Amino acid sequence: MKTFKWRLQRLLDIREKQEESLRAELAALTEQTAALRGRILMEKAMLRSRLAELRQADGSQRIAQQQMFMQYVAAIDAQIAGLQRQLNTLEQQRKEKIEAIMAVRKFRKALERLREQAAAAYRRQVERAEQKEQDENANAAFARKMLV
């Protein structure tokens, strides 16, 4: 029996590799997103700790430090806003990657269904050919018996 060869197998292989590649890119984006979230949380925690230190200070020191702290807060808030914009950009890229993965997966699943259908049709065709050959052999054997 001949082996089943599907003519679209290379396309299916390419789609599988494309999906793997997109998954790797998604994992990298997810890692970057997590790192950025951690950095934002760290900056906010540092602000809270500095504010707690300022609350602990004496009244005379507190007034002088408060003005410097407000300038520091403004700079850190700008930095956090920039990090938040980067985070939003990464989140948008993640959503786009997920959509791309879903599209590739849908196409790959359709190709796999087509391959299964083609393989089933091939098996039916081979079985019919084998049955036809067996019938011909049986008819020939019967004809030989009749002639003898």
VMD Tcl script that draws the C-alpha trace (Angstrom):
set ca {
  {0.00 0.00 0.00}
  {1.28 3.45 -0.93}
  {1.79 5.89 1.88}
  {-0.49 8.89 2.14}
  {1.12 12.12 0.97}
  {-0.85 15.31 1.36}
  {0.07 18.11 -0.99}
  {-0.62 20.88 1.56}
  {1.57 19.38 4.30}
  {4.32 21.96 3.81}
  {1.82 24.78 4.29}
  {0.59 23.13 7.49}
  {4.19 22.77 8.73}
  {4.85 26.44 7.99}
  {1.71 27.48 9.89}
  {2.74 25.36 12.87}
  {6.18 27.01 12.93}
  {4.56 30.42 12.54}
  {2.30 29.70 15.52}
  {5.29 28.59 17.61}
  {7.15 31.77 16.65}
  {4.18 33.94 17.58}
  {3.86 32.12 20.89}
  {7.52 32.85 21.64}
  {7.00 36.52 20.79}
  {3.92 36.59 23.02}
  {5.90 35.06 25.88}
  {8.59 37.73 25.46}
  {5.97 40.49 25.44}
  {4.34 39.02 28.53}
  {7.71 38.93 30.27}
  {8.39 42.56 29.34}
  {4.94 43.54 30.56}
  {5.48 41.82 33.90}
  {8.88 43.48 34.31}
  {7.40 46.90 33.54}
  {4.55 46.36 35.99}
  {7.09 45.38 38.63}
  {9.10 48.50 37.94}
  {6.01 50.72 38.24}
  {5.06 49.05 41.52}
  {8.61 49.49 42.80}
  {8.59 53.22 41.96}
  {5.25 53.66 43.72}
  {6.52 51.74 46.75}
  {9.60 53.93 46.89}
  {7.38 57.02 46.85}
  {5.30 55.64 49.70}
  {8.41 54.84 51.74}
  {9.85 58.33 51.18}
  {6.52 59.83 52.20}
  {6.55 57.70 55.35}
  {10.08 58.93 56.10}
  {8.91 62.50 55.60}
  {6.05 61.97 58.05}
  {8.54 60.73 60.63}
  {10.73 63.86 60.33}
  {10.65 66.71 62.86}
  {8.63 69.80 62.05}
  {11.58 72.07 61.19}
  {13.22 69.46 58.95}
  {9.93 68.44 57.51}
  {9.15 71.78 55.85}
  {12.52 71.89 54.06}
  {12.29 68.27 52.98}
  {8.68 68.63 51.89}
  {9.50 71.08 49.12}
  {12.28 68.86 47.80}
  {9.98 65.83 48.07}
  {7.28 67.55 46.00}
  {9.80 68.18 43.20}
  {10.94 64.57 43.49}
  {7.33 63.36 43.33}
  {6.68 65.39 40.19}
  {9.71 63.85 38.47}
  {8.82 60.34 39.59}
  {5.17 60.81 38.55}
  {6.36 61.82 35.07}
  {8.58 58.74 34.99}
  {5.69 56.52 36.13}
  {3.43 58.07 33.47}
  {6.05 57.24 30.83}
  {6.31 53.69 32.13}
  {2.51 53.42 32.09}
  {2.46 54.53 28.43}
  {5.07 51.87 27.63}
  {2.95 49.34 29.51}
  {-0.14 50.31 27.51}
  {1.84 49.95 24.28}
  {3.08 46.50 25.32}
  {-0.45 45.46 26.30}
  {-1.72 46.53 22.87}
  {1.08 44.56 21.19}
  {0.17 41.53 23.33}
  {-3.46 41.77 22.24}
  {-2.38 41.98 18.60}
  {-0.11 38.93 19.03}
  {-2.93 36.98 20.66}
  {-5.23 37.86 17.75}
  {-2.53 36.81 15.27}
  {-2.02 33.53 17.12}
  {-5.75 32.86 17.08}
  {-5.93 33.54 13.34}
  {-2.98 31.25 12.61}
  {-4.40 28.58 14.93}
  {-7.78 28.77 13.19}
  {-6.13 28.37 9.79}
  {-3.94 25.51 11.07}
  {-6.94 23.70 12.55}
  {-8.77 24.04 9.22}
  {-5.76 22.59 7.42}
  {-5.59 19.71 9.90}
  {-9.28 18.95 9.28}
  {-8.65 19.00 5.53}
  {-5.70 16.64 5.98}
  {-7.82 14.23 8.04}
  {-10.56 14.32 5.41}
  {-8.03 13.71 2.62}
  {-6.45 10.84 4.59}
  {-9.86 9.27 5.20}
  {-10.74 9.60 1.51}
  {-7.37 8.05 0.60}
  {-7.96 5.12 2.98}
  {-11.44 4.55 1.51}
  {-10.00 4.61 -2.01}
  {-7.26 2.13 -1.05}
  {-9.79 -0.14 0.67}
  {-12.03 -0.06 -2.43}
  {-9.07 -0.92 -4.66}
  {-8.05 -3.77 -2.35}
  {-11.63 -5.05 -2.24}
  {-11.85 -4.86 -6.01}
  {-8.61 -6.83 -6.33}
  {-9.85 -9.45 -3.86}
  {-13.12 -9.74 -5.78}
  {-11.25 -10.20 -9.05}
  {-9.02 -12.86 -7.46}
  {-12.08 -14.67 -6.09}
  {-13.83 -14.50 -9.47}
  {-10.72 -15.81 -11.23}
  {-10.41 -18.66 -8.71}
  {-14.09 -19.51 -9.17}
  {-13.71 -19.43 -12.95}
  {-10.70 -21.77 -12.75}
  {-12.68 -24.19 -10.59}
  {-15.55 -24.10 -13.07}
  {-13.22 -24.86 -15.95}
  {-11.56 -27.75 -14.17}
}
mol new
graphics top color blue
foreach p $ca { graphics top sphere $p radius 0.5 }
foreach p [lrange $ca 0 end-1] q [lrange $ca 1 end] { graphics top cylinder $p $q radius 0.2 }
display resetview
